[in-house]
Amino acid sequence: MTSFQEATAIRALDSHTYLANFPDEWCIGSVPHGGFVTSCFLSTASLHFSTTHACRNQPHTITLHLTFLRRTSVGPARLCVRDVKLGKRTSTVHISLAQASDASTAEPSVVGYLTQSNLCGEQGLSLPTKWSLHPPPPPRPSFPSLKPGTTASADEHWTLSPPLHPRFRKAANRVRFYLPRHGQFEPGMADEWIRFAQPGARFTQESLGFVADQFPQIVEIYPDADADADADAAPGSPDGGKKKKKKKRQQEPNWYPTVVLNLDVKKCLPAEGAEWLFVRVRAKKIENGRMDLEVVVLDEGGALVAVSNHVCLILGAGRNMARGGTGDGNEKASKM
């Protein structure tokens, strides 16, 4: 098993071309996890600005916008960087990711713009906004009580929750999810505390892309309103006859491919990394097989670390596992 740091390691081919490798254990089904791919973009920008543009002292990505054009696949990936604007306080680059035997001629699978700065050296006007999470999450856990070797009931408000469909969502096995013991506050929203499953592993700036896309799937923890309605239907009616079929369909995993992912980083994590992060994910509208997600990331002290917004599709797992092309990156149609 490769660690997150090993899996997101980037190698420079020249001053603006970089190579990544996507392992199977960081996939959802056969497709590399979207947050994992996002972290590879962050790692590429970090390496680019620590080597090619080291003199600018802009080590941190403060904004990221990615568009996922085609599904990615296990194996090597080439990331090409184009310097769009190099400035004194911020610089912006365009990065495209392609996978093929000849990645220089392949159509890109993921493209994005990233803005770099120095979070530790920012200066300027600051004002209190009184912002807070609403509704408030359960009280912060006693972190020692959540570590391996403690009893399942050690914390009053939070409990370890295994990921749903772990054989399909392999990347989810690489973290530990702690969810509210008494359930989520309302439909369409989920709170969690997370840490890496690997002992001693910590979250860094580059791992924020993965964190912003690692949470309980809103659709699969949603109250089954359709089943409740079916239960009230008259026996033998067409509506009543759907109850068993709906329940069976909900046992199957879904795939939620990301169409667009935005990340706004507010805070620099400690140099040694963070062991724990809090994540709240919320959907405003789930309709016709598409949903939005707003993701808020806080540190152990409750400080805002990052905000992320996603547009996702809702597809059956079979769409993930069915290979819609040769995998050489040159398919004309999107395989989502």
NORNORKA-V306999 format. One record per run of one state. SS is the DSSP state (H for helix, E for strand, L for the rest). FROM is the first residue (numbers start at 1). TO is the last residue. If there is no record, write none. Layout:
ss:SS from:FROM to:TO
ss:SS from:FROM to:TO
This chain:
ss:L from:1 to:3
ss:H from:4 to:7
ss:L from:8 to:10
ss:E from:11 to:14
ss:L from:15 to:16
ss:E from:17 to:22
ss:L from:23 to:23
ss:H from:24 to:26
ss:E from:27 to:28
ss:L from:29 to:30
ss:E from:31 to:32
ss:L from:33 to:33
ss:H from:34 to:51
ss:L from:52 to:53
ss:H from:54 to:56
ss:L from:57 to:59
ss:E from:60 to:68
ss:L from:69 to:74
ss:E from:75 to:86
ss:L from:87 to:90
ss:E from:91 to:98
ss:L from:99 to:109
ss:E from:110 to:117
ss:L from:118 to:142
ss:H from:143 to:146
ss:L from:147 to:157
ss:E from:158 to:161
ss:L from:162 to:169
ss:H from:170 to:174
ss:E from:175 to:180
ss:L from:181 to:188
ss:E from:189 to:196
ss:L from:197 to:202
ss:E from:203 to:203
ss:L from:204 to:207
ss:H from:208 to:211
ss:L from:212 to:218
ss:H from:219 to:221
ss:L from:222 to:224
ss:H from:225 to:231
ss:L from:232 to:239
ss:H from:240 to:250
ss:L from:251 to:253
ss:E from:254 to:255
ss:L from:256 to:257
ss:E from:258 to:265
ss:L from:266 to:273
ss:E from:274 to:274
ss:L from:275 to:276
ss:E from:277 to:282
ss:L from:283 to:285
ss:E from:286 to:287
ss:L from:288 to:289
ss:E from:290 to:298
ss:L from:299 to:303
ss:E from:304 to:313
ss:L from:314 to:314
ss:E from:315 to:316
ss:H from:317 to:321
ss:L from:322 to:336
